[in-house]
Amino acid sequence: MQFPQGEHDYTDLPAAVSFVGTIEPFYSETVTYFNNLTKFGVENELITVNRVYHAFDMINPNALITKQTYDVMLKKYERLSLSCL
């Protein structure tokens, strides 16, 4: 299948889990990417975290928001992994 310039076929990509902060510089691009995965039938989970910035989890690994985000991400990953078996 051919796509217009700038369009991509996401059909054969593996399932994906990620998170993005609402004040992340790449927020829009990340949301668009995960929407495209959904559009092409790729199972995915995107966790949106309010008022956090790029790499917040690396800068503050012990912060409550980091721990909560990792907990949610792990649960989503486990659910997605089981659904792909």
C-alpha positions in Angstrom: 0.0 0.0 0.0 1.3 3.4 -0.9 0.9 6.4 1.4 1.1 10.2 0.7 4.4 11.8 1.7 4.7 12.0 5.5 2.2 9.2 6.1 3.4 5.8 7.3 2.0 2.3 7.6 2.1 1.2 11.2 0.3 -2.1 10.7 3.2 -4.4 11.5 4.6 -2.6 14.5 4.5 -4.4 17.9 2.2 -3.3 20.8 3.4 -0.2 22.6 3.1 1.3 26.1 4.4 4.7 27.0 3.7 7.8 29.0 3.9 11.5 28.1 3.7 14.6 30.2 1.3 17.4 29.3 4.1 20.0 29.3 6.5 17.7 27.4 7.9 19.4 24.3 7.0 16.4 22.2 3.5 15.9 23.7 1.6 16.5 20.4 3.9 14.3 18.4 3.6 11.5 21.0 -0.2 11.7 21.0 -0.3 11.7 17.2 2.0 8.6 17.0 -0.2 6.7 19.4 -3.3 7.7 17.6 -1.8 6.4 14.4 -1.0 3.1 16.1 -4.6 2.9 17.0 -5.8 3.8 13.5 -3.7 0.9 12.1 -4.9 -1.6 14.7 -1.7 -1.7 16.7 -2.5 -2.4 20.4 -1.2 0.4 22.6 -1.6 2.3 25.8 -0.5 5.9 26.2 -0.6 7.3 29.7 -0.9 11.1 29.9 0.5 12.6 33.0 -0.7 16.1 33.9 1.8 19.0 34.4 5.0 17.0 34.0 7.9 17.7 31.6 10.3 15.7 29.5 12.3 13.1 31.5 10.6 14.0 34.8 11.0 10.4 35.8 14.7 10.4 35.4 15.2 13.8 37.1 13.0 12.8 40.0 13.0 9.0 40.2 11.8 8.9 43.8 9.0 11.4 43.4 5.4 10.2 44.0 4.3 11.1 40.5 7.2 9.0 39.0 6.3 6.0 41.2 2.6 6.3 40.4 3.3 6.6 36.6 5.6 3.5 36.7 2.9 1.6 38.6 0.3 2.4 36.0 2.6 1.8 33.1 3.6 -1.6 34.5 -0.1 -2.6 34.8 -0.8 -1.5 31.3 2.2 -3.3 30.0 1.2 -6.5 31.7 -2.4 -6.3 30.4 -1.1 -5.6 26.9 1.5 -8.4 27.0 -1.2 -10.9 28.0 -3.5 -9.8 25.2 -0.8 -10.3 22.6 -0.2 -14.0 23.6 
